[in-house]
Amino acid sequence: MTHLTRRNFALGAVAGTSLAACGNGIGGRGAETIDARVNSTLNFMYAQYPGTRDLANKSTGMLVMPLVTEAGFGLGGSYGRGALRIGETTVDYYSSAAASAGLQIGAQQFSHVLFFMTQNALVEFRQASGWAAGANLEYALLEQGESLRAETTTSLAPVIAVIFAQTGLRVGATLEGTKYTRIIP
């Protein structure tokens, strides 16, 4: 019988996150690769979900994560890399990582963009040594054929997360508990 301790949980979470990162195609090939994938992701998002262009125009900045890989079987984790854009310019690169435990099974990959709707939210994100997504996010989960109405979601939320291009199957996909850390690619 396996005894679940905090140490075993932490080791499992690290292993789960590492395993999830293995399938993430971004890897460490430098800033140019991340920027190219960010451009491609934004082009796809704008083409598939035209309402996001208005959201981008109203935002003070966007954190674009082109590919996040998430896997779990009891213990799970996710990992991805992306870029923070202010206007059309990349100003920093970030990784996102999460660990989880509970009744879960499966794997998936998805893209997501965090839209910073206030200058204060963007400044807080950039000044933090690591920023955890949580209750202060407004989520807009996009399914094929649905549109995002920026005017209804931007009125109160300082940060809006748009999740799209999901592949695979995993119960309970969410960004809550995801930590974003500045990286040097």
TABEL-V875733 format. One record per backbone hydrogen bond with DSSP energy under -1.0 kcal/mol. NH is the residue of the N-H (numbers start at 1). CO is the residue of the C=O. If there is no record, write none. Layout:
NH/CO
NH/CO
//
This chain:
9/5
10/6
11/7
12/8
13/9
14/10
15/11
16/12
17/13
18/14
19/15
20/16
21/17
22/18
24/21
34/30
35/31
36/32
37/33
38/34
39/35
40/36
41/37
42/38
43/39
44/40
45/41
46/42
47/43
48/44
49/45
52/49
53/50
55/51
56/52
57/53
58/54
59/55
60/116
62/85
63/114
64/83
65/112
68/110
69/79
70/108
71/77
72/106
73/75
74/104
75/73
76/100
77/71
78/98
79/69
80/96
82/94
83/64
84/92
85/62
86/89
89/86
91/84
92/84
94/82
95/181
96/80
97/179
98/78
100/76
102/74
104/102
106/72
107/169
108/70
109/167
110/68
111/164
112/65
113/162
114/63
115/160
116/61
117/158
122/118
123/119
124/120
125/121
126/122
127/123
128/124
131/180
133/178
137/134
138/159
140/161
142/163
146/143
152/149
153/149
154/150
160/115
161/138
162/113
163/140
164/111
167/109
169/107
177/133
178/175
179/97
180/131
181/95
183/93
//
